[in-house]
Amino acid sequence: GTSDPNTSNLIALAKLYGISAEELLKNVEHSAGTAKPNEGSEKTV
């Protein structure tokens, strides 16, 4: 599944990366179909 950041988190992320919230959303929408589910989420012990 996917989750969308709330407005305050979106603004904080945009400030962190030095881009506008709109540009951040465009990048997320553009790359949404390219990531594999659960990629990198498995841990080895």
PyMOL Python script that loads the backbone (N, CA, C, O; Angstrom):
from pymol import cmd

cmd.read_pdbstr("""\
ATOM      1  N   GLY A   1       0.822  -1.188   0.000  1.00  0.00           N
ATOM      2  CA  GLY A   1       0.000   0.000   0.000  1.00  0.00           C
ATOM      3  C   GLY A   1       0.861   1.244   0.000  1.00  0.00           C
ATOM      4  O   GLY A   1       2.080   1.184   0.165  1.00  0.00           O
ATOM      5  N   THR A   2       0.219   2.338  -0.184  1.00  0.00           N
ATOM      6  CA  THR A   2       0.911   3.618  -0.153  1.00  0.00           C
ATOM      7  C   THR A   2       0.281   4.494   0.899  1.00  0.00           C
ATOM      8  O   THR A   2      -0.859   4.276   1.310  1.00  0.00           O
ATOM      9  N   SER A   3       1.027   5.485   1.329  1.00  0.00           N
ATOM     10  CA  SER A   3       0.476   6.469   2.251  1.00  0.00           C
ATOM     11  C   SER A   3       0.891   7.843   1.767  1.00  0.00           C
ATOM     12  O   SER A   3       1.963   8.019   1.189  1.00  0.00           O
ATOM     13  N   ASP A   4       0.042   8.797   2.007  1.00  0.00           N
ATOM     14  CA  ASP A   4       0.322  10.167   1.611  1.00  0.00           C
ATOM     15  C   ASP A   4       0.673  10.977   2.850  1.00  0.00           C
ATOM     16  O   ASP A   4       0.023  10.829   3.885  1.00  0.00           O
ATOM     17  N   PRO A   5       1.692  11.834   2.764  1.00  0.00           N
ATOM     18  CA  PRO A   5       2.046  12.657   3.923  1.00  0.00           C
ATOM     19  C   PRO A   5       0.979  13.708   4.184  1.00  0.00           C
ATOM     20  O   PRO A   5       0.355  14.214   3.252  1.00  0.00           O
ATOM     21  N   ASN A   6       0.772  14.037   5.462  1.00  0.00           N
ATOM     22  CA  ASN A   6      -0.158  15.121   5.737  1.00  0.00           C
ATOM     23  C   ASN A   6       0.510  16.440   5.352  1.00  0.00           C
ATOM     24  O   ASN A   6       1.702  16.464   5.044  1.00  0.00           O
ATOM     25  N   THR A   7      -0.236  17.515   5.367  1.00  0.00           N
ATOM     26  CA  THR A   7       0.257  18.798   4.864  1.00  0.00           C
ATOM     27  C   THR A   7       1.488  19.282   5.616  1.00  0.00           C
ATOM     28  O   THR A   7       2.446  19.736   4.991  1.00  0.00           O
ATOM     29  N   SER A   8       1.484  19.197   6.929  1.00  0.00           N
ATOM     30  CA  SER A   8       2.633  19.689   7.690  1.00  0.00           C
ATOM     31  C   SER A   8       3.882  18.861   7.414  1.00  0.00           C
ATOM     32  O   SER A   8       4.981  19.411   7.343  1.00  0.00           O
ATOM     33  N   ASN A   9       3.732  17.547   7.257  1.00  0.00           N
ATOM     34  CA  ASN A   9       4.885  16.711   6.914  1.00  0.00           C
ATOM     35  C   ASN A   9       5.378  17.005   5.506  1.00  0.00           C
ATOM     36  O   ASN A   9       6.584  17.014   5.257  1.00  0.00           O
ATOM     37  N   LEU A  10       4.462  17.244   4.596  1.00  0.00           N
ATOM     38  CA  LEU A  10       4.835  17.564   3.223  1.00  0.00           C
ATOM     39  C   LEU A  10       5.645  18.856   3.175  1.00  0.00           C
ATOM     40  O   LEU A  10       6.658  18.937   2.480  1.00  0.00           O
ATOM     41  N   ILE A  11       5.195  19.858   3.910  1.00  0.00           N
ATOM     42  CA  ILE A  11       5.907  21.137   3.953  1.00  0.00           C
ATOM     43  C   ILE A  11       7.287  20.953   4.581  1.00  0.00           C
ATOM     44  O   ILE A  11       8.267  21.521   4.099  1.00  0.00           O
ATOM     45  N   ALA A  12       7.368  20.169   5.647  1.00  0.00           N
ATOM     46  CA  ALA A  12       8.653  19.922   6.298  1.00  0.00           C
ATOM     47  C   ALA A  12       9.620  19.198   5.359  1.00  0.00           C
ATOM     48  O   ALA A  12      10.802  19.540   5.305  1.00  0.00           O
ATOM     49  N   LEU A  13       9.128  18.207   4.624  1.00  0.00           N
ATOM     50  CA  LEU A  13       9.978  17.499   3.663  1.00  0.00           C
ATOM     51  C   LEU A  13      10.457  18.431   2.553  1.00  0.00           C
ATOM     52  O   LEU A  13      11.619  18.378   2.152  1.00  0.00           O
ATOM     53  N   ALA A  14       9.571  19.272   2.065  1.00  0.00           N
ATOM     54  CA  ALA A  14       9.941  20.213   1.011  1.00  0.00           C
ATOM     55  C   ALA A  14      11.030  21.163   1.502  1.00  0.00           C
ATOM     56  O   ALA A  14      11.986  21.437   0.776  1.00  0.00           O
ATOM     57  N   LYS A  15      10.894  21.665   2.724  1.00  0.00           N
ATOM     58  CA  LYS A  15      11.917  22.554   3.291  1.00  0.00           C
ATOM     59  C   LYS A  15      13.232  21.813   3.472  1.00  0.00           C
ATOM     60  O   LYS A  15      14.300  22.362   3.203  1.00  0.00           O
ATOM     61  N   LEU A  16      13.157  20.570   3.925  1.00  0.00           N
ATOM     62  CA  LEU A  16      14.354  19.767   4.138  1.00  0.00           C
ATOM     63  C   LEU A  16      15.149  19.610   2.848  1.00  0.00           C
ATOM     64  O   LEU A  16      16.376  19.712   2.850  1.00  0.00           O
ATOM     65  N   TYR A  17      14.440  19.360   1.738  1.00  0.00           N
ATOM     66  CA  TYR A  17      15.099  19.151   0.452  1.00  0.00           C
ATOM     67  C   TYR A  17      15.271  20.423  -0.360  1.00  0.00           C
ATOM     68  O   TYR A  17      15.834  20.387  -1.454  1.00  0.00           O
ATOM     69  N   GLY A  18      14.789  21.558   0.167  1.00  0.00           N
ATOM     70  CA  GLY A  18      14.982  22.834  -0.510  1.00  0.00           C
ATOM     71  C   GLY A  18      14.194  22.977  -1.797  1.00  0.00           C
ATOM     72  O   GLY A  18      14.638  23.654  -2.725  1.00  0.00           O
ATOM     73  N   ILE A  19      13.020  22.342  -1.863  1.00  0.00           N
ATOM     74  CA  ILE A  19      12.162  22.453  -3.039  1.00  0.00           C
ATOM     75  C   ILE A  19      10.748  22.797  -2.591  1.00  0.00           C
ATOM     76  O   ILE A  19      10.430  22.730  -1.404  1.00  0.00           O
ATOM     77  N   SER A  20       9.909  23.162  -3.541  1.00  0.00           N
ATOM     78  CA  SER A  20       8.524  23.476  -3.206  1.00  0.00           C
ATOM     79  C   SER A  20       7.744  22.188  -2.967  1.00  0.00           C
ATOM     80  O   SER A  20       8.115  21.121  -3.454  1.00  0.00           O
ATOM     81  N   ALA A  21       6.663  22.308  -2.211  1.00  0.00           N
ATOM     82  CA  ALA A  21       5.810  21.148  -1.955  1.00  0.00           C
ATOM     83  C   ALA A  21       5.238  20.610  -3.265  1.00  0.00           C
ATOM     84  O   ALA A  21       5.095  19.399  -3.430  1.00  0.00           O
ATOM     85  N   GLU A  22       4.912  21.506  -4.192  1.00  0.00           N
ATOM     86  CA  GLU A  22       4.376  21.077  -5.485  1.00  0.00           C
ATOM     87  C   GLU A  22       5.397  20.241  -6.251  1.00  0.00           C
ATOM     88  O   GLU A  22       5.055  19.224  -6.853  1.00  0.00           O
ATOM     89  N   GLU A  23       6.654  20.682  -6.222  1.00  0.00           N
ATOM     90  CA  GLU A  23       7.700  19.938  -6.928  1.00  0.00           C
ATOM     91  C   GLU A  23       7.922  18.574  -6.276  1.00  0.00           C
ATOM     92  O   GLU A  23       8.148  17.579  -6.965  1.00  0.00           O
ATOM     93  N   LEU A  24       7.856  18.534  -4.956  1.00  0.00           N
ATOM     94  CA  LEU A  24       7.994  17.267  -4.248  1.00  0.00           C
ATOM     95  C   LEU A  24       6.881  16.302  -4.632  1.00  0.00           C
ATOM     96  O   LEU A  24       7.135  15.119  -4.859  1.00  0.00           O
ATOM     97  N   LEU A  25       5.657  16.796  -4.705  1.00  0.00           N
ATOM     98  CA  LEU A  25       4.530  15.951  -5.095  1.00  0.00           C
ATOM     99  C   LEU A  25       4.669  15.456  -6.524  1.00  0.00           C
ATOM    100  O   LEU A  25       4.353  14.301  -6.812  1.00  0.00           O
ATOM    101  N   LYS A  26       5.138  16.312  -7.424  1.00  0.00           N
ATOM    102  CA  LYS A  26       5.334  15.897  -8.814  1.00  0.00           C
ATOM    103  C   LYS A  26       6.345  14.762  -8.884  1.00  0.00           C
ATOM    104  O   LYS A  26       6.150  13.799  -9.625  1.00  0.00           O
ATOM    105  N   ASN A  27       7.431  14.872  -8.110  1.00  0.00           N
ATOM    106  CA  ASN A  27       8.454  13.827  -8.108  1.00  0.00           C
ATOM    107  C   ASN A  27       7.913  12.526  -7.543  1.00  0.00           C
ATOM    108  O   ASN A  27       8.258  11.453  -8.038  1.00  0.00           O
ATOM    109  N   VAL A  28       7.078  12.594  -6.525  1.00  0.00           N
ATOM    110  CA  VAL A  28       6.489  11.393  -5.930  1.00  0.00           C
ATOM    111  C   VAL A  28       5.549  10.727  -6.922  1.00  0.00           C
ATOM    112  O   VAL A  28       5.589   9.509  -7.093  1.00  0.00           O
ATOM    113  N   GLU A  29       4.700  11.516  -7.579  1.00  0.00           N
ATOM    114  CA  GLU A  29       3.764  10.965  -8.552  1.00  0.00           C
ATOM    115  C   GLU A  29       4.505  10.344  -9.724  1.00  0.00           C
ATOM    116  O   GLU A  29       4.093   9.305 -10.240  1.00  0.00           O
ATOM    117  N   HIS A  30       5.595  10.973 -10.149  1.00  0.00           N
ATOM    118  CA  HIS A  30       6.362  10.489 -11.291  1.00  0.00           C
ATOM    119  C   HIS A  30       7.040   9.156 -10.980  1.00  0.00           C
ATOM    120  O   HIS A  30       7.100   8.276 -11.839  1.00  0.00           O
ATOM    121  N   SER A  31       7.549   9.002  -9.760  1.00  0.00           N
ATOM    122  CA  SER A  31       8.301   7.795  -9.427  1.00  0.00           C
ATOM    123  C   SER A  31       7.467   6.744  -8.703  1.00  0.00           C
ATOM    124  O   SER A  31       7.999   5.701  -8.324  1.00  0.00           O
ATOM    125  N   ALA A  32       6.194   6.988  -8.505  1.00  0.00           N
ATOM    126  CA  ALA A  32       5.351   6.063  -7.738  1.00  0.00           C
ATOM    127  C   ALA A  32       5.308   4.670  -8.354  1.00  0.00           C
ATOM    128  O   ALA A  32       5.237   3.687  -7.616  1.00  0.00           O
ATOM    129  N   GLY A  33       5.349   4.554  -9.650  1.00  0.00           N
ATOM    130  CA  GLY A  33       5.256   3.252 -10.293  1.00  0.00           C
ATOM    131  C   GLY A  33       6.582   2.549 -10.472  1.00  0.00           C
ATOM    132  O   GLY A  33       6.611   1.436 -10.998  1.00  0.00           O
ATOM    133  N   THR A  34       7.694   3.161 -10.051  1.00  0.00           N
ATOM    134  CA  THR A  34       8.999   2.578 -10.316  1.00  0.00           C
ATOM    135  C   THR A  34       9.568   1.789  -9.149  1.00  0.00           C
ATOM    136  O   THR A  34      10.470   0.976  -9.347  1.00  0.00           O
ATOM    137  N   ALA A  35       9.069   2.004  -7.944  1.00  0.00           N
ATOM    138  CA  ALA A  35       9.606   1.308  -6.778  1.00  0.00           C
ATOM    139  C   ALA A  35       8.985  -0.076  -6.640  1.00  0.00           C
ATOM    140  O   ALA A  35       7.811  -0.283  -6.946  1.00  0.00           O
ATOM    141  N   LYS A  36       9.789  -1.006  -6.178  1.00  0.00           N
ATOM    142  CA  LYS A  36       9.280  -2.354  -5.931  1.00  0.00           C
ATOM    143  C   LYS A  36       8.700  -2.396  -4.516  1.00  0.00           C
ATOM    144  O   LYS A  36       9.280  -1.805  -3.605  1.00  0.00           O
ATOM    145  N   PRO A  37       7.581  -3.073  -4.310  1.00  0.00           N
ATOM    146  CA  PRO A  37       6.996  -3.174  -2.969  1.00  0.00           C
ATOM    147  C   PRO A  37       7.964  -3.810  -1.981  1.00  0.00           C
ATOM    148  O   PRO A  37       8.625  -4.799  -2.300  1.00  0.00           O
ATOM    149  N   ASN A  38       8.044  -3.252  -0.801  1.00  0.00           N
ATOM    150  CA  ASN A  38       8.870  -3.761   0.295  1.00  0.00           C
ATOM    151  C   ASN A  38      10.357  -3.804  -0.038  1.00  0.00           C
ATOM    152  O   ASN A  38      11.111  -4.530   0.610  1.00  0.00           O
ATOM    153  N   GLU A  39      10.784  -3.051  -1.021  1.00  0.00           N
ATOM    154  CA  GLU A  39      12.195  -3.047  -1.387  1.00  0.00           C
ATOM    155  C   GLU A  39      13.027  -2.478  -0.236  1.00  0.00           C
ATOM    156  O   GLU A  39      12.780  -1.364   0.225  1.00  0.00           O
ATOM    157  N   GLY A  40      14.006  -3.245   0.219  1.00  0.00           N
ATOM    158  CA  GLY A  40      14.888  -2.795   1.275  1.00  0.00           C
ATOM    159  C   GLY A  40      14.292  -2.858   2.665  1.00  0.00           C
ATOM    160  O   GLY A  40      14.915  -2.385   3.616  1.00  0.00           O
ATOM    161  N   SER A  41      13.115  -3.423   2.813  1.00  0.00           N
ATOM    162  CA  SER A  41      12.488  -3.447   4.127  1.00  0.00           C
ATOM    163  C   SER A  41      12.804  -4.709   4.918  1.00  0.00           C
ATOM    164  O   SER A  41      12.505  -4.784   6.109  1.00  0.00           O
ATOM    165  N   GLU A  42      13.402  -5.694   4.272  1.00  0.00           N
ATOM    166  CA  GLU A  42      13.719  -6.934   4.973  1.00  0.00           C
ATOM    167  C   GLU A  42      15.048  -6.791   5.706  1.00  0.00           C
ATOM    168  O   GLU A  42      16.006  -6.226   5.179  1.00  0.00           O
ATOM    169  N   LYS A  43      15.089  -7.310   6.924  1.00  0.00           N
ATOM    170  CA  LYS A  43      16.308  -7.246   7.724  1.00  0.00           C
ATOM    171  C   LYS A  43      16.887  -8.644   7.865  1.00  0.00           C
ATOM    172  O   LYS A  43      16.153  -9.625   7.990  1.00  0.00           O
ATOM    173  N   THR A  44      18.205  -8.722   7.843  1.00  0.00           N
ATOM    174  CA  THR A  44      18.861  -9.993   8.109  1.00  0.00           C
ATOM    175  C   THR A  44      19.492  -9.899   9.483  1.00  0.00           C
ATOM    176  O   THR A  44      20.023  -8.856   9.863  1.00  0.00           O
ATOM    177  N   VAL A  45      19.432 -10.980  10.218  1.00  0.00           N
ATOM    178  CA  VAL A  45      19.948 -10.967  11.594  1.00  0.00           C
ATOM    179  C   VAL A  45      21.179 -11.826  11.686  1.00  0.00           C
ATOM    180  O   VAL A  45      21.767 -11.949  12.760  1.00  0.00           O
TER     181      VAL A  45
END
""", "prot")
cmd.dss("prot")
cmd.show_as("cartoon", "prot")
cmd.util.cbc("prot")
cmd.orient("prot")
